[in-house]
Amino acid sequence: MPVDLNTFESIKERFRNADVDEKIEIYTTVQGLSVEQYKELLRMFPIKYLDKLERAMS
C-alpha cells in the first residue's frame, strides 16, 4: 500500500533529523514508498556513508 503524502513528510522529517545509523534503519525498513520517494530520501543521505547503506541493503 503506497505511503500517503503526509506520512511521507513525517518519514522525511524523521530521516532528516536522524543520525547515519537511524537513516539506514529508516531507509531499509520503511515500506510502501515510491521510487521517487526513495530517491528523495537518498538525496538527503550523506554520500560518504553510501557504502554502509549498500551493505545494510544486501
Phi, psi and omega in degrees: 000126183297149178279132179284166187300317180297318178295317179297320178299322178294316178298316181298319179295316176301316181299315182301322185269356184277156171281177186302314181297320178292322177300316179297317179301312180298311185299322185270349183246336182291140183239155174090006178281151174280167177303317180297322179292319175299318179298321180297317176295318181299325178295338179267358183275135180295122185304324184293348179252012181301324180297324178293320177295316179301318179296320181293333182274348183260000000 
